[in-house]
Amino acid sequence: MGAQNGKDLLVKVDMTGSGQFQSIAGLRATRVSFNAETVDVTSLESQGGWRELLSGAGVKSAAISGSGIFRDEGTDERARQLFFDGETPDFQIVIPDFGIVEGPFQVTSIEYAGSHNGEATYEMSLASAGALTFSAL
């Protein structure tokens, strides 16, 4: 995979629960992280004293964070309502030349900021809330 344009990393939300995904407008910076906890099964019998991990065990999770400016009333309102209602709709994360990750996420934080001589900005964080699927591009 060669160099990619950062603006091609998209975060999309299911706007109505019907599978119609729309990019969250105004994002300028986006970060996606995937995590897997380990389960340590090391014992006195472990070869050479090396740590052993239990294959396939542990909790997997994903986190999304982004920041941007207000561009689209519909997606701004949807993200805000998801936070206040605590809903976990499906999101899609489009990673250029890699694939699409899809599944339920919860909006865990939204921050708003602005200065008197600049634009209003926002930052949001999402946490996976169930099983995610991956489709290669």
MODELLER restraints for C-alpha pairs under 7 A, 6 or more apart:
rsr = mdl.restraints
at = mdl.atoms
rsr.add(forms.Gaussian(group=physical.xy_distance, feature=features.Distance(at['CA:1:A'], at['CA:97:A']), mean=6.73, stdev=0.5))
rsr.add(forms.Gaussian(group=physical.xy_distance, feature=features.Distance(at['CA:4:A'], at['CA:96:A']), mean=6.86, stdev=0.5))
rsr.add(forms.Gaussian(group=physical.xy_distance, feature=features.Distance(at['CA:8:A'], at['CA:96:A']), mean=6.03, stdev=0.5))
rsr.add(forms.Gaussian(group=physical.xy_distance, feature=features.Distance(at['CA:9:A'], at['CA:94:A']), mean=5.60, stdev=0.5))
rsr.add(forms.Gaussian(group=physical.xy_distance, feature=features.Distance(at['CA:9:A'], at['CA:95:A']), mean=5.08, stdev=0.5))
rsr.add(forms.Gaussian(group=physical.xy_distance, feature=features.Distance(at['CA:9:A'], at['CA:96:A']), mean=6.09, stdev=0.5))
rsr.add(forms.Gaussian(group=physical.xy_distance, feature=features.Distance(at['CA:10:A'], at['CA:23:A']), mean=6.50, stdev=0.5))
rsr.add(forms.Gaussian(group=physical.xy_distance, feature=features.Distance(at['CA:10:A'], at['CA:93:A']), mean=5.69, stdev=0.5))
rsr.add(forms.Gaussian(group=physical.xy_distance, feature=features.Distance(at['CA:10:A'], at['CA:94:A']), mean=5.00, stdev=0.5))
rsr.add(forms.Gaussian(group=physical.xy_distance, feature=features.Distance(at['CA:10:A'], at['CA:95:A']), mean=6.92, stdev=0.5))
rsr.add(forms.Gaussian(group=physical.xy_distance, feature=features.Distance(at['CA:11:A'], at['CA:23:A']), mean=5.66, stdev=0.5))
rsr.add(forms.Gaussian(group=physical.xy_distance, feature=features.Distance(at['CA:11:A'], at['CA:24:A']), mean=6.06, stdev=0.5))
rsr.add(forms.Gaussian(group=physical.xy_distance, feature=features.Distance(at['CA:11:A'], at['CA:92:A']), mean=5.91, stdev=0.5))
rsr.add(forms.Gaussian(group=physical.xy_distance, feature=features.Distance(at['CA:11:A'], at['CA:93:A']), mean=4.74, stdev=0.5))
rsr.add(forms.Gaussian(group=physical.xy_distance, feature=features.Distance(at['CA:11:A'], at['CA:94:A']), mean=6.54, stdev=0.5))
rsr.add(forms.Gaussian(group=physical.xy_distance, feature=features.Distance(at['CA:12:A'], at['CA:21:A']), mean=5.58, stdev=0.5))
rsr.add(forms.Gaussian(group=physical.xy_distance, feature=features.Distance(at['CA:12:A'], at['CA:22:A']), mean=4.99, stdev=0.5))
rsr.add(forms.Gaussian(group=physical.xy_distance, feature=features.Distance(at['CA:12:A'], at['CA:23:A']), mean=4.04, stdev=0.5))
rsr.add(forms.Gaussian(group=physical.xy_distance, feature=features.Distance(at['CA:12:A'], at['CA:24:A']), mean=5.61, stdev=0.5))
rsr.add(forms.Gaussian(group=physical.xy_distance, feature=features.Distance(at['CA:12:A'], at['CA:91:A']), mean=5.49, stdev=0.5))
rsr.add(forms.Gaussian(group=physical.xy_distance, feature=features.Distance(at['CA:12:A'], at['CA:92:A']), mean=4.96, stdev=0.5))
rsr.add(forms.Gaussian(group=physical.xy_distance, feature=features.Distance(at['CA:12:A'], at['CA:93:A']), mean=6.31, stdev=0.5))
rsr.add(forms.Gaussian(group=physical.xy_distance, feature=features.Distance(at['CA:13:A'], at['CA:21:A']), mean=5.17, stdev=0.5))
rsr.add(forms.Gaussian(group=physical.xy_distance, feature=features.Distance(at['CA:13:A'], at['CA:22:A']), mean=5.56, stdev=0.5))
rsr.add(forms.Gaussian(group=physical.xy_distance, feature=features.Distance(at['CA:13:A'], at['CA:23:A']), mean=6.45, stdev=0.5))
rsr.add(forms.Gaussian(group=physical.xy_distance, feature=features.Distance(at['CA:13:A'], at['CA:24:A']), mean=6.76, stdev=0.5))
rsr.add(forms.Gaussian(group=physical.xy_distance, feature=features.Distance(at['CA:13:A'], at['CA:90:A']), mean=6.39, stdev=0.5))
rsr.add(forms.Gaussian(group=physical.xy_distance, feature=features.Distance(at['CA:13:A'], at['CA:91:A']), mean=4.47, stdev=0.5))
rsr.add(forms.Gaussian(group=physical.xy_distance, feature=features.Distance(at['CA:13:A'], at['CA:92:A']), mean=6.41, stdev=0.5))
rsr.add(forms.Gaussian(group=physical.xy_distance, feature=features.Distance(at['CA:14:A'], at['CA:20:A']), mean=5.36, stdev=0.5))
rsr.add(forms.Gaussian(group=physical.xy_distance, feature=features.Distance(at['CA:14:A'], at['CA:21:A']), mean=4.36, stdev=0.5))
rsr.add(forms.Gaussian(group=physical.xy_distance, feature=features.Distance(at['CA:14:A'], at['CA:22:A']), mean=6.56, stdev=0.5))
rsr.add(forms.Gaussian(group=physical.xy_distance, feature=features.Distance(at['CA:14:A'], at['CA:89:A']), mean=6.50, stdev=0.5))
rsr.add(forms.Gaussian(group=physical.xy_distance, feature=features.Distance(at['CA:14:A'], at['CA:90:A']), mean=5.67, stdev=0.5))
rsr.add(forms.Gaussian(group=physical.xy_distance, feature=features.Distance(at['CA:14:A'], at['CA:91:A']), mean=5.98, stdev=0.5))
rsr.add(forms.Gaussian(group=physical.xy_distance, feature=features.Distance(at['CA:15:A'], at['CA:21:A']), mean=6.07, stdev=0.5))
rsr.add(forms.Gaussian(group=physical.xy_distance, feature=features.Distance(at['CA:15:A'], at['CA:22:A']), mean=6.67, stdev=0.5))
rsr.add(forms.Gaussian(group=physical.xy_distance, feature=features.Distance(at['CA:17:A'], at['CA:89:A']), mean=6.89, stdev=0.5))
rsr.add(forms.Gaussian(group=physical.xy_distance, feature=features.Distance(at['CA:24:A'], at['CA:75:A']), mean=5.52, stdev=0.5))
rsr.add(forms.Gaussian(group=physical.xy_distance, feature=features.Distance(at['CA:25:A'], at['CA:71:A']), mean=5.57, stdev=0.5))
rsr.add(forms.Gaussian(group=physical.xy_distance, feature=features.Distance(at['CA:25:A'], at['CA:72:A']), mean=5.64, stdev=0.5))
rsr.add(forms.Gaussian(group=physical.xy_distance, feature=features.Distance(at['CA:25:A'], at['CA:75:A']), mean=6.39, stdev=0.5))
rsr.add(forms.Gaussian(group=physical.xy_distance, feature=features.Distance(at['CA:26:A'], at['CA:68:A']), mean=5.07, stdev=0.5))
rsr.add(forms.Gaussian(group=physical.xy_distance, feature=features.Distance(at['CA:26:A'], at['CA:69:A']), mean=4.84, stdev=0.5))
rsr.add(forms.Gaussian(group=physical.xy_distance, feature=features.Distance(at['CA:26:A'], at['CA:70:A']), mean=5.56, stdev=0.5))
rsr.add(forms.Gaussian(group=physical.xy_distance, feature=features.Distance(at['CA:26:A'], at['CA:71:A']), mean=5.00, stdev=0.5))
rsr.add(forms.Gaussian(group=physical.xy_distance, feature=features.Distance(at['CA:27:A'], at['CA:66:A']), mean=6.36, stdev=0.5))
rsr.add(forms.Gaussian(group=physical.xy_distance, feature=features.Distance(at['CA:27:A'], at['CA:67:A']), mean=5.46, stdev=0.5))
rsr.add(forms.Gaussian(group=physical.xy_distance, feature=features.Distance(at['CA:27:A'], at['CA:68:A']), mean=4.03, stdev=0.5))
rsr.add(forms.Gaussian(group=physical.xy_distance, feature=features.Distance(at['CA:27:A'], at['CA:69:A']), mean=6.47, stdev=0.5))
rsr.add(forms.Gaussian(group=physical.xy_distance, feature=features.Distance(at['CA:28:A'], at['CA:67:A']), mean=5.93, stdev=0.5))
rsr.add(forms.Gaussian(group=physical.xy_distance, feature=features.Distance(at['CA:28:A'], at['CA:68:A']), mean=4.77, stdev=0.5))
rsr.add(forms.Gaussian(group=physical.xy_distance, feature=features.Distance(at['CA:29:A'], at['CA:66:A']), mean=5.36, stdev=0.5))
rsr.add(forms.Gaussian(group=physical.xy_distance, feature=features.Distance(at['CA:29:A'], at['CA:67:A']), mean=5.40, stdev=0.5))
rsr.add(forms.Gaussian(group=physical.xy_distance, feature=features.Distance(at['CA:29:A'], at['CA:68:A']), mean=6.69, stdev=0.5))
rsr.add(forms.Gaussian(group=physical.xy_distance, feature=features.Distance(at['CA:30:A'], at['CA:65:A']), mean=5.78, stdev=0.5))
rsr.add(forms.Gaussian(group=physical.xy_distance, feature=features.Distance(at['CA:30:A'], at['CA:66:A']), mean=4.21, stdev=0.5))
rsr.add(forms.Gaussian(group=physical.xy_distance, feature=features.Distance(at['CA:30:A'], at['CA:67:A']), mean=6.70, stdev=0.5))
rsr.add(forms.Gaussian(group=physical.xy_distance, feature=features.Distance(at['CA:31:A'], at['CA:64:A']), mean=5.66, stdev=0.5))
rsr.add(forms.Gaussian(group=physical.xy_distance, feature=features.Distance(at['CA:31:A'], at['CA:65:A']), mean=5.22, stdev=0.5))
rsr.add(forms.Gaussian(group=physical.xy_distance, feature=features.Distance(at['CA:31:A'], at['CA:66:A']), mean=6.16, stdev=0.5))
rsr.add(forms.Gaussian(group=physical.xy_distance, feature=features.Distance(at['CA:32:A'], at['CA:63:A']), mean=5.78, stdev=0.5))
rsr.add(forms.Gaussian(group=physical.xy_distance, feature=features.Distance(at['CA:32:A'], at['CA:64:A']), mean=4.58, stdev=0.5))
rsr.add(forms.Gaussian(group=physical.xy_distance, feature=features.Distance(at['CA:32:A'], at['CA:65:A']), mean=6.63, stdev=0.5))
rsr.add(forms.Gaussian(group=physical.xy_distance, feature=features.Distance(at['CA:33:A'], at['CA:62:A']), mean=5.55, stdev=0.5))
rsr.add(forms.Gaussian(group=physical.xy_distance, feature=features.Distance(at['CA:33:A'], at['CA:63:A']), mean=5.27, stdev=0.5))
rsr.add(forms.Gaussian(group=physical.xy_distance, feature=features.Distance(at['CA:33:A'], at['CA:64:A']), mean=6.55, stdev=0.5))
rsr.add(forms.Gaussian(group=physical.xy_distance, feature=features.Distance(at['CA:34:A'], at['CA:61:A']), mean=5.93, stdev=0.5))
rsr.add(forms.Gaussian(group=physical.xy_distance, feature=features.Distance(at['CA:34:A'], at['CA:62:A']), mean=4.40, stdev=0.5))
rsr.add(forms.Gaussian(group=physical.xy_distance, feature=features.Distance(at['CA:34:A'], at['CA:63:A']), mean=6.60, stdev=0.5))
rsr.add(forms.Gaussian(group=physical.xy_distance, feature=features.Distance(at['CA:35:A'], at['CA:60:A']), mean=5.63, stdev=0.5))
rsr.add(forms.Gaussian(group=physical.xy_distance, feature=features.Distance(at['CA:35:A'], at['CA:61:A']), mean=5.18, stdev=0.5))
rsr.add(forms.Gaussian(group=physical.xy_distance, feature=features.Distance(at['CA:35:A'], at['CA:62:A']), mean=6.00, stdev=0.5))
rsr.add(forms.Gaussian(group=physical.xy_distance, feature=features.Distance(at['CA:36:A'], at['CA:58:A']), mean=6.50, stdev=0.5))
rsr.add(forms.Gaussian(group=physical.xy_distance, feature=features.Distance(at['CA:36:A'], at['CA:59:A']), mean=5.71, stdev=0.5))
rsr.add(forms.Gaussian(group=physical.xy_distance, feature=features.Distance(at['CA:36:A'], at['CA:60:A']), mean=4.32, stdev=0.5))
rsr.add(forms.Gaussian(group=physical.xy_distance, feature=features.Distance(at['CA:36:A'], at['CA:61:A']), mean=6.41, stdev=0.5))
rsr.add(forms.Gaussian(group=physical.xy_distance, feature=features.Distance(at['CA:37:A'], at['CA:58:A']), mean=4.91, stdev=0.5))
rsr.add(forms.Gaussian(group=physical.xy_distance, feature=features.Distance(at['CA:37:A'], at['CA:59:A']), mean=5.29, stdev=0.5))
rsr.add(forms.Gaussian(group=physical.xy_distance, feature=features.Distance(at['CA:37:A'], at['CA:60:A']), mean=6.42, stdev=0.5))
rsr.add(forms.Gaussian(group=physical.xy_distance, feature=features.Distance(at['CA:38:A'], at['CA:53:A']), mean=6.55, stdev=0.5))
rsr.add(forms.Gaussian(group=physical.xy_distance, feature=features.Distance(at['CA:38:A'], at['CA:57:A']), mean=6.83, stdev=0.5))
rsr.add(forms.Gaussian(group=physical.xy_distance, feature=features.Distance(at['CA:38:A'], at['CA:58:A']), mean=5.25, stdev=0.5))
rsr.add(forms.Gaussian(group=physical.xy_distance, feature=features.Distance(at['CA:39:A'], at['CA:53:A']), mean=5.59, stdev=0.5))
rsr.add(forms.Gaussian(group=physical.xy_distance, feature=features.Distance(at['CA:39:A'], at['CA:54:A']), mean=5.53, stdev=0.5))
rsr.add(forms.Gaussian(group=physical.xy_distance, feature=features.Distance(at['CA:39:A'], at['CA:57:A']), mean=6.21, stdev=0.5))
rsr.add(forms.Gaussian(group=physical.xy_distance, feature=features.Distance(at['CA:39:A'], at['CA:58:A']), mean=5.76, stdev=0.5))
rsr.add(forms.Gaussian(group=physical.xy_distance, feature=features.Distance(at['CA:40:A'], at['CA:52:A']), mean=6.01, stdev=0.5))
rsr.add(forms.Gaussian(group=physical.xy_distance, feature=features.Distance(at['CA:40:A'], at['CA:53:A']), mean=4.74, stdev=0.5))
rsr.add(forms.Gaussian(group=physical.xy_distance, feature=features.Distance(at['CA:40:A'], at['CA:54:A']), mean=6.40, stdev=0.5))
rsr.add(forms.Gaussian(group=physical.xy_distance, feature=features.Distance(at['CA:41:A'], at['CA:52:A']), mean=5.45, stdev=0.5))
rsr.add(forms.Gaussian(group=physical.xy_distance, feature=features.Distance(at['CA:41:A'], at['CA:53:A']), mean=5.53, stdev=0.5))
rsr.add(forms.Gaussian(group=physical.xy_distance, feature=features.Distance(at['CA:41:A'], at['CA:54:A']), mean=6.14, stdev=0.5))
rsr.add(forms.Gaussian(group=physical.xy_distance, feature=features.Distance(at['CA:42:A'], at['CA:51:A']), mean=5.17, stdev=0.5))
rsr.add(forms.Gaussian(group=physical.xy_distance, feature=features.Distance(at['CA:42:A'], at['CA:52:A']), mean=4.80, stdev=0.5))
rsr.add(forms.Gaussian(group=physical.xy_distance, feature=features.Distance(at['CA:61:A'], at['CA:128:A']), mean=5.88, stdev=0.5))
rsr.add(forms.Gaussian(group=physical.xy_distance, feature=features.Distance(at['CA:62:A'], at['CA:127:A']), mean=6.11, stdev=0.5))
rsr.add(forms.Gaussian(group=physical.xy_distance, feature=features.Distance(at['CA:62:A'], at['CA:128:A']), mean=5.21, stdev=0.5))
rsr.add(forms.Gaussian(group=physical.xy_distance, feature=features.Distance(at['CA:63:A'], at['CA:126:A']), mean=5.68, stdev=0.5))
rsr.add(forms.Gaussian(group=physical.xy_distance, feature=features.Distance(at['CA:63:A'], at['CA:127:A']), mean=4.69, stdev=0.5))
rsr.add(forms.Gaussian(group=physical.xy_distance, feature=features.Distance(at['CA:63:A'], at['CA:128:A']), mean=6.20, stdev=0.5))
rsr.add(forms.Gaussian(group=physical.xy_distance, feature=features.Distance(at['CA:64:A'], at['CA:125:A']), mean=5.64, stdev=0.5))
rsr.add(forms.Gaussian(group=physical.xy_distance, feature=features.Distance(at['CA:64:A'], at['CA:126:A']), mean=5.01, stdev=0.5))
rsr.add(forms.Gaussian(group=physical.xy_distance, feature=features.Distance(at['CA:64:A'], at['CA:127:A']), mean=6.53, stdev=0.5))
rsr.add(forms.Gaussian(group=physical.xy_distance, feature=features.Distance(at['CA:65:A'], at['CA:124:A']), mean=5.64, stdev=0.5))
rsr.add(forms.Gaussian(group=physical.xy_distance, feature=features.Distance(at['CA:65:A'], at['CA:125:A']), mean=4.30, stdev=0.5))
rsr.add(forms.Gaussian(group=physical.xy_distance, feature=features.Distance(at['CA:65:A'], at['CA:126:A']), mean=6.26, stdev=0.5))
rsr.add(forms.Gaussian(group=physical.xy_distance, feature=features.Distance(at['CA:66:A'], at['CA:123:A']), mean=5.65, stdev=0.5))
rsr.add(forms.Gaussian(group=physical.xy_distance, feature=features.Distance(at['CA:66:A'], at['CA:124:A']), mean=5.54, stdev=0.5))
rsr.add(forms.Gaussian(group=physical.xy_distance, feature=features.Distance(at['CA:66:A'], at['CA:125:A']), mean=6.63, stdev=0.5))
rsr.add(forms.Gaussian(group=physical.xy_distance, feature=features.Distance(at['CA:67:A'], at['CA:122:A']), mean=5.58, stdev=0.5))
rsr.add(forms.Gaussian(group=physical.xy_distance, feature=features.Distance(at['CA:67:A'], at['CA:123:A']), mean=4.16, stdev=0.5))
rsr.add(forms.Gaussian(group=physical.xy_distance, feature=features.Distance(at['CA:67:A'], at['CA:124:A']), mean=6.39, stdev=0.5))
rsr.add(forms.Gaussian(group=physical.xy_distance, feature=features.Distance(at['CA:68:A'], at['CA:121:A']), mean=5.60, stdev=0.5))
rsr.add(forms.Gaussian(group=physical.xy_distance, feature=features.Distance(at['CA:68:A'], at['CA:122:A']), mean=5.55, stdev=0.5))
rsr.add(forms.Gaussian(group=physical.xy_distance, feature=features.Distance(at['CA:68:A'], at['CA:123:A']), mean=6.54, stdev=0.5))
rsr.add(forms.Gaussian(group=physical.xy_distance, feature=features.Distance(at['CA:69:A'], at['CA:120:A']), mean=6.18, stdev=0.5))
rsr.add(forms.Gaussian(group=physical.xy_distance, feature=features.Distance(at['CA:69:A'], at['CA:121:A']), mean=4.47, stdev=0.5))
rsr.add(forms.Gaussian(group=physical.xy_distance, feature=features.Distance(at['CA:69:A'], at['CA:122:A']), mean=6.10, stdev=0.5))
rsr.add(forms.Gaussian(group=physical.xy_distance, feature=features.Distance(at['CA:70:A'], at['CA:120:A']), mean=6.90, stdev=0.5))
rsr.add(forms.Gaussian(group=physical.xy_distance, feature=features.Distance(at['CA:70:A'], at['CA:121:A']), mean=6.55, stdev=0.5))
rsr.add(forms.Gaussian(group=physical.xy_distance, feature=features.Distance(at['CA:82:A'], at['CA:107:A']), mean=6.47, stdev=0.5))
rsr.add(forms.Gaussian(group=physical.xy_distance, feature=features.Distance(at['CA:83:A'], at['CA:107:A']), mean=5.20, stdev=0.5))
rsr.add(forms.Gaussian(group=physical.xy_distance, feature=features.Distance(at['CA:83:A'], at['CA:108:A']), mean=6.75, stdev=0.5))
rsr.add(forms.Gaussian(group=physical.xy_distance, feature=features.Distance(at['CA:86:A'], at['CA:106:A']), mean=6.81, stdev=0.5))
rsr.add(forms.Gaussian(group=physical.xy_distance, feature=features.Distance(at['CA:87:A'], at['CA:106:A']), mean=6.35, stdev=0.5))
rsr.add(forms.Gaussian(group=physical.xy_distance, feature=features.Distance(at['CA:88:A'], at['CA:104:A']), mean=5.33, stdev=0.5))
rsr.add(forms.Gaussian(group=physical.xy_distance, feature=features.Distance(at['CA:88:A'], at['CA:105:A']), mean=5.07, stdev=0.5))
rsr.add(forms.Gaussian(group=physical.xy_distance, feature=features.Distance(at['CA:88:A'], at['CA:106:A']), mean=4.72, stdev=0.5))
rsr.add(forms.Gaussian(group=physical.xy_distance, feature=features.Distance(at['CA:88:A'], at['CA:129:A']), mean=6.61, stdev=0.5))
rsr.add(forms.Gaussian(group=physical.xy_distance, feature=features.Distance(at['CA:89:A'], at['CA:104:A']), mean=5.09, stdev=0.5))
rsr.add(forms.Gaussian(group=physical.xy_distance, feature=features.Distance(at['CA:89:A'], at['CA:105:A']), mean=6.19, stdev=0.5))
rsr.add(forms.Gaussian(group=physical.xy_distance, feature=features.Distance(at['CA:90:A'], at['CA:102:A']), mean=6.62, stdev=0.5))
rsr.add(forms.Gaussian(group=physical.xy_distance, feature=features.Distance(at['CA:90:A'], at['CA:103:A']), mean=4.74, stdev=0.5))
rsr.add(forms.Gaussian(group=physical.xy_distance, feature=features.Distance(at['CA:90:A'], at['CA:104:A']), mean=4.15, stdev=0.5))
rsr.add(forms.Gaussian(group=physical.xy_distance, feature=features.Distance(at['CA:90:A'], at['CA:105:A']), mean=6.29, stdev=0.5))
rsr.add(forms.Gaussian(group=physical.xy_distance, feature=features.Distance(at['CA:91:A'], at['CA:102:A']), mean=5.64, stdev=0.5))
rsr.add(forms.Gaussian(group=physical.xy_distance, feature=features.Distance(at['CA:91:A'], at['CA:103:A']), mean=5.64, stdev=0.5))
rsr.add(forms.Gaussian(group=physical.xy_distance, feature=features.Distance(at['CA:91:A'], at['CA:104:A']), mean=6.07, stdev=0.5))
rsr.add(forms.Gaussian(group=physical.xy_distance, feature=features.Distance(at['CA:91:A'], at['CA:105:A']), mean=6.45, stdev=0.5))
rsr.add(forms.Gaussian(group=physical.xy_distance, feature=features.Distance(at['CA:92:A'], at['CA:100:A']), mean=6.46, stdev=0.5))
rsr.add(forms.Gaussian(group=physical.xy_distance, feature=features.Distance(at['CA:92:A'], at['CA:101:A']), mean=5.64, stdev=0.5))
rsr.add(forms.Gaussian(group=physical.xy_distance, feature=features.Distance(at['CA:92:A'], at['CA:102:A']), mean=4.45, stdev=0.5))
rsr.add(forms.Gaussian(group=physical.xy_distance, feature=features.Distance(at['CA:92:A'], at['CA:103:A']), mean=6.85, stdev=0.5))
rsr.add(forms.Gaussian(group=physical.xy_distance, feature=features.Distance(at['CA:93:A'], at['CA:100:A']), mean=5.56, stdev=0.5))
rsr.add(forms.Gaussian(group=physical.xy_distance, feature=features.Distance(at['CA:93:A'], at['CA:101:A']), mean=5.13, stdev=0.5))
rsr.add(forms.Gaussian(group=physical.xy_distance, feature=features.Distance(at['CA:93:A'], at['CA:102:A']), mean=6.41, stdev=0.5))
rsr.add(forms.Gaussian(group=physical.xy_distance, feature=features.Distance(at['CA:94:A'], at['CA:100:A']), mean=4.61, stdev=0.5))
rsr.add(forms.Gaussian(group=physical.xy_distance, feature=features.Distance(at['CA:94:A'], at['CA:101:A']), mean=6.66, stdev=0.5))
rsr.add(forms.Gaussian(group=physical.xy_distance, feature=features.Distance(at['CA:97:A'], at['CA:137:A']), mean=6.26, stdev=0.5))
rsr.add(forms.Gaussian(group=physical.xy_distance, feature=features.Distance(at['CA:98:A'], at['CA:136:A']), mean=6.01, stdev=0.5))
rsr.add(forms.Gaussian(group=physical.xy_distance, feature=features.Distance(at['CA:98:A'], at['CA:137:A']), mean=5.91, stdev=0.5))
rsr.add(forms.Gaussian(group=physical.xy_distance, feature=features.Distance(at['CA:99:A'], at['CA:134:A']), mean=6.73, stdev=0.5))
rsr.add(forms.Gaussian(group=physical.xy_distance, feature=features.Distance(at['CA:99:A'], at['CA:135:A']), mean=5.41, stdev=0.5))
rsr.add(forms.Gaussian(group=physical.xy_distance, feature=features.Distance(at['CA:99:A'], at['CA:136:A']), mean=4.09, stdev=0.5))
rsr.add(forms.Gaussian(group=physical.xy_distance, feature=features.Distance(at['CA:99:A'], at['CA:137:A']), mean=4.55, stdev=0.5))
rsr.add(forms.Gaussian(group=physical.xy_distance, feature=features.Distance(at['CA:100:A'], at['CA:134:A']), mean=5.67, stdev=0.5))
rsr.add(forms.Gaussian(group=physical.xy_distance, feature=features.Distance(at['CA:100:A'], at['CA:135:A']), mean=5.20, stdev=0.5))
rsr.add(forms.Gaussian(group=physical.xy_distance, feature=features.Distance(at['CA:100:A'], at['CA:136:A']), mean=6.42, stdev=0.5))
rsr.add(forms.Gaussian(group=physical.xy_distance, feature=features.Distance(at['CA:101:A'], at['CA:132:A']), mean=6.56, stdev=0.5))
rsr.add(forms.Gaussian(group=physical.xy_distance, feature=features.Distance(at['CA:101:A'], at['CA:133:A']), mean=5.62, stdev=0.5))
rsr.add(forms.Gaussian(group=physical.xy_distance, feature=features.Distance(at['CA:101:A'], at['CA:134:A']), mean=4.62, stdev=0.5))
rsr.add(forms.Gaussian(group=physical.xy_distance, feature=features.Distance(at['CA:101:A'], at['CA:135:A']), mean=6.61, stdev=0.5))
rsr.add(forms.Gaussian(group=physical.xy_distance, feature=features.Distance(at['CA:102:A'], at['CA:132:A']), mean=5.51, stdev=0.5))
rsr.add(forms.Gaussian(group=physical.xy_distance, feature=features.Distance(at['CA:102:A'], at['CA:133:A']), mean=5.30, stdev=0.5))
rsr.add(forms.Gaussian(group=physical.xy_distance, feature=features.Distance(at['CA:102:A'], at['CA:134:A']), mean=6.56, stdev=0.5))
rsr.add(forms.Gaussian(group=physical.xy_distance, feature=features.Distance(at['CA:103:A'], at['CA:130:A']), mean=6.84, stdev=0.5))
rsr.add(forms.Gaussian(group=physical.xy_distance, feature=features.Distance(at['CA:103:A'], at['CA:131:A']), mean=6.34, stdev=0.5))
rsr.add(forms.Gaussian(group=physical.xy_distance, feature=features.Distance(at['CA:103:A'], at['CA:132:A']), mean=4.59, stdev=0.5))
rsr.add(forms.Gaussian(group=physical.xy_distance, feature=features.Distance(at['CA:103:A'], at['CA:133:A']), mean=6.44, stdev=0.5))
rsr.add(forms.Gaussian(group=physical.xy_distance, feature=features.Distance(at['CA:104:A'], at['CA:128:A']), mean=6.03, stdev=0.5))
rsr.add(forms.Gaussian(group=physical.xy_distance, feature=features.Distance(at['CA:104:A'], at['CA:129:A']), mean=5.25, stdev=0.5))
rsr.add(forms.Gaussian(group=physical.xy_distance, feature=features.Distance(at['CA:104:A'], at['CA:130:A']), mean=5.73, stdev=0.5))
rsr.add(forms.Gaussian(group=physical.xy_distance, feature=features.Distance(at['CA:105:A'], at['CA:126:A']), mean=6.01, stdev=0.5))
rsr.add(forms.Gaussian(group=physical.xy_distance, feature=features.Distance(at['CA:105:A'], at['CA:127:A']), mean=5.35, stdev=0.5))
rsr.add(forms.Gaussian(group=physical.xy_distance, feature=features.Distance(at['CA:105:A'], at['CA:128:A']), mean=4.31, stdev=0.5))
rsr.add(forms.Gaussian(group=physical.xy_distance, feature=features.Distance(at['CA:105:A'], at['CA:129:A']), mean=4.91, stdev=0.5))
rsr.add(forms.Gaussian(group=physical.xy_distance, feature=features.Distance(at['CA:106:A'], at['CA:126:A']), mean=5.34, stdev=0.5))
rsr.add(forms.Gaussian(group=physical.xy_distance, feature=features.Distance(at['CA:106:A'], at['CA:127:A']), mean=5.37, stdev=0.5))
rsr.add(forms.Gaussian(group=physical.xy_distance, feature=features.Distance(at['CA:106:A'], at['CA:128:A']), mean=6.41, stdev=0.5))
rsr.add(forms.Gaussian(group=physical.xy_distance, feature=features.Distance(at['CA:106:A'], at['CA:129:A']), mean=6.22, stdev=0.5))
rsr.add(forms.Gaussian(group=physical.xy_distance, feature=features.Distance(at['CA:107:A'], at['CA:125:A']), mean=5.92, stdev=0.5))
rsr.add(forms.Gaussian(group=physical.xy_distance, feature=features.Distance(at['CA:107:A'], at['CA:126:A']), mean=4.41, stdev=0.5))
rsr.add(forms.Gaussian(group=physical.xy_distance, feature=features.Distance(at['CA:107:A'], at['CA:127:A']), mean=6.68, stdev=0.5))
rsr.add(forms.Gaussian(group=physical.xy_distance, feature=features.Distance(at['CA:108:A'], at['CA:125:A']), mean=5.54, stdev=0.5))
rsr.add(forms.Gaussian(group=physical.xy_distance, feature=features.Distance(at['CA:108:A'], at['CA:126:A']), mean=5.27, stdev=0.5))
rsr.add(forms.Gaussian(group=physical.xy_distance, feature=features.Distance(at['CA:108:A'], at['CA:127:A']), mean=6.55, stdev=0.5))
rsr.add(forms.Gaussian(group=physical.xy_distance, feature=features.Distance(at['CA:109:A'], at['CA:124:A']), mean=5.40, stdev=0.5))
rsr.add(forms.Gaussian(group=physical.xy_distance, feature=features.Distance(at['CA:109:A'], at['CA:125:A']), mean=5.19, stdev=0.5))
rsr.add(forms.Gaussian(group=physical.xy_distance, feature=features.Distance(at['CA:110:A'], at['CA:122:A']), mean=6.88, stdev=0.5))
rsr.add(forms.Gaussian(group=physical.xy_distance, feature=features.Distance(at['CA:110:A'], at['CA:123:A']), mean=5.61, stdev=0.5))
rsr.add(forms.Gaussian(group=physical.xy_distance, feature=features.Distance(at['CA:110:A'], at['CA:124:A']), mean=4.37, stdev=0.5))
rsr.add(forms.Gaussian(group=physical.xy_distance, feature=features.Distance(at['CA:110:A'], at['CA:125:A']), mean=6.69, stdev=0.5))
rsr.add(forms.Gaussian(group=physical.xy_distance, feature=features.Distance(at['CA:111:A'], at['CA:122:A']), mean=5.37, stdev=0.5))
rsr.add(forms.Gaussian(group=physical.xy_distance, feature=features.Distance(at['CA:111:A'], at['CA:123:A']), mean=5.04, stdev=0.5))
rsr.add(forms.Gaussian(group=physical.xy_distance, feature=features.Distance(at['CA:111:A'], at['CA:124:A']), mean=6.35, stdev=0.5))
rsr.add(forms.Gaussian(group=physical.xy_distance, feature=features.Distance(at['CA:112:A'], at['CA:121:A']), mean=5.79, stdev=0.5))
rsr.add(forms.Gaussian(group=physical.xy_distance, feature=features.Distance(at['CA:112:A'], at['CA:122:A']), mean=4.42, stdev=0.5))
rsr.add(forms.Gaussian(group=physical.xy_distance, feature=features.Distance(at['CA:112:A'], at['CA:123:A']), mean=6.59, stdev=0.5))
rsr.add(forms.Gaussian(group=physical.xy_distance, feature=features.Distance(at['CA:113:A'], at['CA:120:A']), mean=5.77, stdev=0.5))
rsr.add(forms.Gaussian(group=physical.xy_distance, feature=features.Distance(at['CA:113:A'], at['CA:121:A']), mean=5.21, stdev=0.5))
rsr.add(forms.Gaussian(group=physical.xy_distance, feature=features.Distance(at['CA:113:A'], at['CA:122:A']), mean=6.13, stdev=0.5))
rsr.add(forms.Gaussian(group=physical.xy_distance, feature=features.Distance(at['CA:114:A'], at['CA:120:A']), mean=4.33, stdev=0.5))
rsr.add(forms.Gaussian(group=physical.xy_distance, feature=features.Distance(at['CA:114:A'], at['CA:121:A']), mean=5.95, stdev=0.5))
